[in-house]
Amino acid sequence: MRAQRLIVQNIRVHRTKTLDFVDNPTLITGANGSGKTSLIEAIYIALRGKSFRGSDASVCRQGTDFYRIALETDTFAYRVQYEAAGARKSRQFIVDGKKYARLPYSLKYPIVLFEPEDLRIINGSPQRRRQFIDTLIQQYDPRYSRELSRYERALQQRNKALKNPAATRDTVFPWNVLLSEHGAAIIAKRQAAVEVFNQRITDIYQQIAHNRDAVAVAYSPNEAMTPQQLLRRHEEKFDYDRLTGTTSTGPHRHDIYFLFNHTPAADVASRGECRTIVLALKFIEAEYIEQKTGTPPIILLDDVFGELDEQRQRALLDEFKSNQVIMTSAVEG
């Protein structure tokens, strides 16, 4: 599928804007603050069903309470309509004339987004790294979003129960069971995805950087966990968790580690080396999504060329030459 035309209304700084995707790659230029990223965001909302930057209300242009997105592709016509009237908020997706409250999984299209913020994958918080791997898995596994949602609901309920002074092992046990069931599935899928990165990342890194540095990716804890094992851990942690009012074990506490020449990358890799690691991750992400779905993802590059030298810029465009690429830049050229 190829995007052909984007029309937006009241998207952040844009009152109205029309963009035709004639060339590949398509380059969107403009000064900082001119709304380049907002156009990338609109494509993402139309094809993935949500923003990567914030809530629907934050997407609306200041002083307005609605936005519209129309994305024409060579396969479908996507429309997104959002309105906020007082306390009531509504968002509707229309694909080839059919209306949906949520964008169905079957109509979502895979996207690989690369933005300067992605450098935080290496040296940011564990939550940022979990978000990276979860977003990837959701692009090819239709059940994964439900598993994450059910896990999060059970986690909230268990934490609520733990804060009750009358909490007992019996009152939290049903939530332990749900957390263990969904948590084991999440861990297994994350570990499988991380292993794909680990198998490929050194080769890809060396191709980009033209050196012999080694990169490794590991999921922590690096062990398979069955629902029974997770259930046992929740039971063992009950007294501690009741004291703190939070759940101390499970995939919401896990992390992904990057090693650079056998040392934590966050400690020793330079900014340029971190950029190259992230670039390699994006290459593998796109390859893996296409392998799992049979669909080449659209590549959205948000102002990343300013973060890359000429060698890495060429590597980026060469790698994605068979994909549709839409990119922003503060400087034309």
N, C-alpha and C positions, 0 to 999 in steps of 0.2 A: 504494500500500500504506500502511496505517495501523497503527502499533503500538497494541495495546489493553491489554496487561497485561505487567508485568515481575515476575519472582520471582527473587531471588538468594539464594545461600547461601555464606557465607564469602568474600564479596567485600570485601576490605580491612577496614573497621571493622564491616561488617554480618554478624552471625551469620545472620539471615534477614531478608528485607524483601520486601514485595509492594507494587507501585505500579500503579494503574489509570490509564490515560490517557483520561479522560472529556472534559475540556475541551481546546480548542485556542485559544491555547497552553496547555500544561500547565506549571504553575509548581511547582518543588520548592524548598521553603524549609527553612532550618535554620541553626544556628550554624556558624561555621567549625570544620572538623574533624568535622562530623557525618556525612560520607559522601555529600554531594550529588553531588560530581563522580564518585564511584564508581558511582553509578547511571547517569550519562551514559556512563561508561566501559563498563559492562556492555552497554548497548544497542549501543555501537560494536563491541565484541567479537563480539556475536551477529550483527550485520549486515555487518561488514567482515572478520571473521576474525582480528583481532589488536587489541591494546590500543594506544592512543595515548600511554600513560603509562609503560610498562615491560614487563618480562617477565611470563610467566604466574606464576612463583613470587612475584613482588612483588604480584600481584593477590590472592593468598591472604591471608585474615585471619591476623594474627600468631598463631603457635602451631598453625596448621593446615597441611595439605599437600594440600588439594583445594578446588575451588570448583565451583559449579553456577550456570548461568544458564538461565532459561526465558523466552522472549519470544514472546508470542502476538500475531499480527497478523491482519488480516482476509484474508490470503492464505496464509501459512505459519505453522507452529509451529516456532520455532527453539529448540534446546537446545545448550548447551555444557557439556562435562564435562572437568574437568582434575584429574589426580591426579599426585602426586610421591611415589613409594615408594622411599626411598633415592636411588640414582643414576638410577633409572628415572623418566622423566616422560612422561606421555601426555595428549594433548588430543583430544577427539572432538567433532565437530559432528553433530547429528542434526536433520534438517529433514524434517518430516512423516513421521517414522519411518525415514528412510534415513540411514545412518551414513557419515560422511566423516572422514578424517584431517585434511583441509584443507577449508575452506569453498570449494566450487566458485565460479568467477567468475559463472556463470549464476544463482547463488543469493544473491550479494552484492547489497546494496541501497545506492544512493548516499546519502551523508551529507555535509552541510556542517557542520563543527565550528568554532565560534567560541569561543575561550577567551582570557583576559587575556594568556597567553603569546604570542598571535598578534601582539601589538605588536612583538615581536622580528623580525617579518618585515621591518620597515623598517630598524631599527638594530641588528639582531643579526648573526650570522655568515652568510657565504655558504652554509654548509651548511644553515642554517635556511631560507633562501630556496629553495635547491634542493629541500629536502624539501617545501616548500609546493607547488611546481609539479609535482613528481613525484607527490605524493599526489593532486592534481587529475587528472592524466592517467590514473592507474591506475583512476579511477572510471569512465572511459568507453572505455578502450582495453585490451582483454583481453591484448594482446601486450606491453604496455609493462612489466609486472612481470617477464616473462621476459627482456626485453632488459636491464633493470636488473640482474637476478640474474646473467645471463651476463657482462655487463660487469664486475661486481664480482668474479666468480670469476677472470676473465682478468686483472684488475688485481692481485689478490692473487698470482697465479702469476707475473706479470711482475715484481712487486716482489720476490718471493722469488728469482727467477732473477737479478735485478740485484744482490742481496746476496751472491751466490755469487762468490768471488774469481775463479773461472774463467769468469765470464760473458762471452759474445761476442755480436756482432750476430746470429749464426746461432741461438744458444740462445734469444734473446728474440723472434726474428722471428715464430714462430707466435702468440705472445701479442699482438704488434703487430697482426697481421692481425685477430684476434678483437676487440681493443679498437677498431680502426678501423671494423670492420663494425657492431658494436653501438653504438659511440660516435656514429657519424654518424646513426643512426636516433634515438638519444636526443636529440641536439642539434636535429634537424629538428622533432621533436615538441614539444620545449620552446619553440623559437622560434615555432612556430605558436600555441601556447597563450599565450605572452607577448604576441604581436601582438593576440590577441583582447582581452586586458586593456587594451593600449595604445589600441585604437580606442574603447573605451567609458569608460575610467576618468575622464577629465575631466568628461564629461557627468554621470556618476553622482555624482561628488564634488560638483559644483556644485549638483545637485539636493538633496543632503543638507545642505551647508553654506550654501546660499543666498548664494554669492559668485562671483567670477569667477576664482578661483585655477585654475591649470593643473597637471595631474599627468600624468606620462609614465612608462611602464615600458619598459625595454630589457633585452635579453639580451646578456651580454658573454661571448665576442666576438660582435659583431653582424654575422656573416657566415655564409653557408651553407658547410658543410664536407662534402665527399664522403669516402667511405672512403679513396680514394687520397690526398687531401690530408692526412687524419689519419695515414695510414701514413707519409707522407713526414715529417711532424712528429715522429713517434716515432723514425724513423730518425735524423733530425737531432739529436735530444736524447739519443741513446744515451750518449755520453761523460759528459754532465752527470748523467744519471739513474743511471749506474753509480756515479758518485762519491757521490751522495746516497742511493742505494739506494731511491729512490722514482720514481714516474712523474709527470713535471712537466707534462704536457699532456693534455687530454681533458676531457670533461664533468664529471668529478669535481672539476675546478679552476675551473669556470665560476661566474658570478654573475648575479644579476638586480638591476638598478639602478632606483631610484625617484627621479624628478626632481620637485621642487616649484617651480613658476615658474622652470623651467630650471636649478635648482640642486639638488644632491643632497639629498633629503628628510631623510636622517639628520643633515645638518649644519644645516638651517634650519627644518624643520617643528617646530612645538610639539607637546607631547604630545597635545593635543586634535586638532590637524591630522593627526598620525599615526593616531589612532583613526579619524578620518573616512576616511583613505586605506584603512585595513584594512577598514573597514565597506564601502566601495565595492568592494574586492576580493572580499569575501564575497558581495555582491549579484551581481557578474559571475560568480563561481564557480558559484553556484546556477543562474543563467540558462543558463550554458554547459553544465553537466552535463545539465540538462533538454533543451536543444537537441540534444545529442549522443546521449542515451539515450532520449529520449521519456518519461522518468520524473522527476517532481518529487522532489528529494531531501528527506529528513528533515533538519530544522535542529536542531542541538544547540547551545544557547547556555549556556556554563558561566560563570556569575557575571560576565557582561560588562556588565550594566546599571550596576553600580557604576563602570564605566569610561566611561560615556556620559552626557551631559546629556539633559534631557527631550526636546529636539528630535531628537536622534539616536536615542533610544529609540523615539519614534514612527515615525521613518523606518524603523527596523529591523523593527518589527512590521507596518507597512504593506507593506513590500516582500515579506514572507514570509507574507502573509495566506492565500495559496492552498496553502502547505506545512504539513505537520504540524510544529509547533514545540514542543520540550521544553527548558525552561530552568531554571536554578538561580539562586537568589538568597539572600544571607545575611539580607535584610530583606524581609518580606512587604509587598506593595503594588505 
